[in-house]
Every structure is written in structure tokens, then in C-alpha cells.
Amino acid sequence: MTVGPLPQESALSIGPISVAPVDVPAEVQDIVPAYESQGVWRLAVQVFLEHRLAVIGLGIVVFMVLFCFVGPLIYVTDQTTTNLNNQFFAPGASGHVLGTDQLGFDLIGRLMIGGQTSIEVGLAAAFIATTFGVLFGAISGFAGGFIDAIMMRIVDAILAVPGLFLLLFLAVALSPITIWVLILVVALVAWLIPARLVRAETLTLRTREYVQAVTMMGGRGTRIVLRHIVPNAIGTIVVNATFQVADAILLVASLSFLGLGISPPATNWGAMLSDGVTYYADGYWWLIYPAGIAIVLTVVAFNFIGDALRDALEVRLQKR
């Protein structure tokens, strides 16, 4: 009895087993990485939300932005014309919830326009300082050698000068002080820290395989820095940027407290704090506490957000 060949449809086979590759539709190939990326970002958001203080800080920042930029549209006050008949009204007197200052300005309205200046300068100065510092540090770390040494000595030389002294010198040299001059002065002092942080990150990233592969294929240094090094240092950059905003608000307050802020009738929280200290001994306590509390709350809120972002982005990078 002879047994013929098995049918091709049979599951049995004689000899080595070979498995044909499975063709995966392109649509599925696109969906899987997108799903994985979406899951990583969802995990990062979850880690951020687990930080209760960061959520509170985010709520404080949102409240401050709405209070300063939307509040004047609802609570309308005159912040340009002085009225000495209304000076030093206590909180609650004559319809002024937080009272009035030495020029008769309503203190809530003063807090609003002062907060506009502080937040605008803080955000703009942090953006400029972070952008310039990131590019400076990335170029320095990627170039290495003599170029890196020269660029870092420049940073070290500026850091050797006390920050407050440098801030005062720039403010006096660039007077009269406008909001744009204030932004420039703060940014010129604040870019040094992100430059050093990104330079240290770049020294590690430039040894990675993907950077070396792009270099061997003839990729230009500009492309490598902008497309491969900076995006992979985004965690450090974002976290430092939040701290830069908080530091910029404090620097603006320091300058204004020392009398080098923008000219009246414009104001900011630091100038209000300075005025409040002048009259605090006379019993006008409401001139100092609102501005001081606003500065502390905003700065602490940005620091809480920065701490949570650092943890969230570290989790995201570990899961990539």
C-alpha cells in the first residue's frame, strides 16, 4: 500500500517548517506607534495629576491670569488719574474692598494692572532667556573642544558677577525703564542657567547612536542640534522654563522694590510692595500684604508645577 502526497491544504508537513511573513497593513503600523505614544502621554499626565500641590499651583496660575487680564474688564477702576481725596482708605471703606493706596488708587485694580506687568515680563523674559540659553548650551556642548571652552568661560565669567549687581547695572545702563527694557534686562541675567543645563545634557546626547549615525551620514551640525539634541532635552528645558518664570517675577519685584521699575502710572507687584513698605510703619498694612501674597503665591505655584513636570517627563522618557 502506497501513501500519496498529502494535500496542500493539510496542516501537516514533512521537513523543516517555514512560516511566511505576515503582511501588516500600513494603517495598523501607523496606529500602533500612535497608540503607544498616546499611552505614554496619558501616563505623564497621570503622574502630573498625582501631585496635589502641582494641581493647586496650576489652579493658582490660572486664577492669577484670569484675575489680572480678565478682572479689569469686570471690576473697572481708574488707574491713571490720582485722587488724593481717596488716599489711604481702609479695606471695605467707601466700596473699596482692599482699600486705596497713597495716590487714591483702588488696590484691587492696582493689583490687576501690576499683575499684568509682572506676569507678562516673567513669561516673556523666561521665553527669551530659555530660547537663547538652550541654543547657546546646545551649540557649546555639541561643538566641544576649544569652542566649548570659550563659550563656557563666557558663562562662568558672567556668573561670577553677583546677579543683583548685574541686574542693577543693566537697569541703570538701559534706562529709562519700559516694559521691553525690563524684559531684556531680566533675560540677559536669566539665560545662564539654562545654557549650563542644556550644555551638560548635550554632552550626553551627542554620544548616542542616533546622533552618531546622523553625523556619519553627513548631517549638518545645525540639523543635529535642532532636530535631535534639543528635542531630546525637552524635559530639562520645560522644567527649567517654569522655574525661569518664577525667577523672572522675583527679579522684576526686586528691581521695582529698589526703585528701578517701570515709571508710574504703570506698576507691578514689586513696586506696590516697595510703596507698602514705605507706609507700613504708619499702620497702612493693606498696602503691603496683597502684593506680597500675590508674589509668593505665583512664584510658589510655578515651582510646584516645575517639580511635577520634571517627574512627569522623566516617566515619559523612561517609557519611550
Secondary structure as UniProt FT lines:
FT   TURN            8..9
FT   HELIX           26..50
FT   HELIX           52..69
FT   HELIX           71..74
FT   HELIX           84..86
FT   TURN            87..88
FT   TURN            91..92
FT   HELIX           93..95
FT   TURN            97..98
FT   TURN            102..103
FT   HELIX           107..143
FT   HELIX           145..160
FT   HELIX           163..173
FT   HELIX           179..190
FT   HELIX           192..205
FT   TURN            206..207
FT   HELIX           209..216
FT   TURN            217..218
FT   HELIX           221..224
FT   HELIX           225..229
FT   HELIX           230..232
FT   HELIX           234..257
FT   TURN            258..259
FT   TURN            264..265
FT   HELIX           269..280
FT   TURN            281..283
FT   HELIX           285..287
FT   HELIX           289..319
//
